[in-house]
Amino acid sequence: MEISFRSNKIKKCCYDIRSARKKYGDLVGQKLIATIDYIERAKNLADIKAYTPFHFHALTSDRKNQYAIDLGRRTGWRLILVLYDNNNNKLVGALEEICERVHELYVWEVTNHYD
């Protein structure tokens, strides 16, 4: 899958283990790098959604049309995503309907859910 990033700072943390560890700590930094690697190797969103350790889920309220992947079940950290199709159109709607059409993820942010 294709991945784009909201900022170069986020991109650097997602690909550089030293930057990730410095910003998020050892465990979350390693989980972030591993998650990005898995996403890049996935064929489409259905592969990511099916991988249960990610606990891929839709967000609500002010984060409507955004999705999250847990960076470790007990860390409290998550990767916030926005979904796009092959033509760079933002996808909205029922997740089951759009899973096969998503070939690009936009990483919005890495955040601690409990902060």
C-alpha positions as CSV (number, residue, x, y, z in Angstrom):
1,M,0.0,0.0,0.0
2,E,1.0,3.6,-0.5
3,I,1.5,5.8,2.5
4,S,1.5,9.6,2.7
5,F,2.1,11.7,5.8
6,R,0.6,14.9,7.2
7,S,4.1,16.2,7.9
8,N,7.7,15.4,7.4
9,K,8.2,15.1,11.1
10,I,5.7,12.3,11.3
11,K,7.3,10.6,8.2
12,K,10.7,10.8,9.7
13,C,9.5,9.1,12.9
14,C,7.7,6.4,10.9
15,Y,10.9,5.4,9.0
16,D,13.8,6.3,11.3
17,I,14.0,4.1,14.4
18,R,16.2,6.7,16.3
19,S,13.7,9.5,15.7
20,A,10.8,7.2,16.7
21,R,12.4,6.0,19.9
22,K,13.4,9.6,20.9
23,K,9.9,10.9,20.4
24,Y,7.7,8.0,21.6
25,G,10.0,5.7,23.6
26,D,11.6,2.4,22.8
27,L,8.5,0.2,22.7
28,V,6.2,2.5,20.9
29,G,9.0,3.5,18.5
30,Q,9.6,-0.2,17.5
31,K,5.8,-0.8,17.2
32,L,5.5,2.2,14.9
33,I,8.2,1.1,12.6
34,A,6.8,-2.4,12.5
35,T,3.3,-1.2,11.8
36,I,4.5,1.0,8.9
37,D,6.4,-1.9,7.5
38,Y,3.3,-4.1,7.6
39,I,1.1,-1.5,6.0
40,E,3.6,-1.1,3.1
41,R,3.5,-4.8,2.5
42,A,-0.3,-5.1,2.6
43,K,-2.2,-5.4,-0.7
44,N,-5.1,-3.3,0.5
45,L,-7.0,-2.2,3.6
46,A,-8.7,-5.6,4.0
47,D,-5.3,-7.1,4.8
48,I,-4.7,-4.5,7.5
49,K,-8.3,-4.8,8.9
50,A,-7.9,-8.6,9.2
51,Y,-4.7,-8.4,11.2
52,T,-6.2,-8.5,14.7
53,P,-3.2,-7.1,16.7
54,F,-3.8,-3.7,15.0
55,H,-7.4,-3.4,16.3
56,F,-8.2,-1.3,13.3
57,H,-11.3,0.7,14.0
58,A,-13.2,3.8,12.9
59,L,-13.2,6.9,15.1
60,T,-16.2,9.1,16.0
61,S,-17.1,12.6,17.1
62,D,-14.4,15.2,16.0
63,R,-12.4,12.4,14.4
64,K,-15.2,11.2,12.1
65,N,-13.9,9.7,8.8
66,Q,-10.6,8.9,10.5
67,Y,-9.4,5.4,11.6
68,A,-7.0,4.1,14.2
69,I,-4.5,1.3,14.5
70,D,-3.3,0.5,18.0
71,L,0.5,0.5,18.4
72,G,0.5,-2.3,20.9
73,R,-2.6,-3.3,22.8
74,R,-1.5,-1.9,26.1
75,T,0.6,1.1,25.2
76,G,-2.3,3.6,24.7
77,W,-0.6,4.9,21.5
78,R,-2.3,4.7,18.1
79,L,-1.7,5.7,14.5
80,I,-4.5,7.9,13.1
81,L,-5.3,7.4,9.4
82,V,-7.4,8.9,6.7
83,L,-8.3,6.6,3.7
84,Y,-7.9,7.3,0.0
85,D,-8.6,5.4,-3.2
86,N,-6.3,5.1,-6.3
87,N,-7.4,8.5,-7.6
88,N,-6.5,10.3,-4.3
89,N,-10.2,10.7,-3.4
90,K,-10.9,10.6,0.3
91,L,-13.1,7.6,1.1
92,V,-16.0,7.8,3.5
93,G,-18.8,5.3,4.2
94,A,-19.1,1.8,5.6
95,L,-15.7,0.3,6.1
96,E,-16.8,-3.1,4.7
97,E,-17.8,-1.4,1.5
98,I,-14.5,0.5,1.0
99,C,-11.9,-2.0,2.2
100,E,-11.0,-3.4,-1.2
101,R,-10.8,0.1,-2.8
102,V,-8.3,1.6,-0.4
103,H,-4.8,1.5,-1.7
104,E,-3.4,4.6,0.0
105,L,-3.3,5.6,3.6
106,Y,-2.7,9.1,4.9
107,V,-1.0,9.1,8.3
108,W,-2.6,12.0,10.2
109,E,-0.8,11.6,13.5
110,V,0.7,9.3,16.1
111,T,-1.1,10.0,19.4
112,N,-1.5,8.8,22.9
113,H,-5.2,8.0,23.3
114,Y,-5.2,8.8,27.0
115,D,-3.4,12.2,26.8
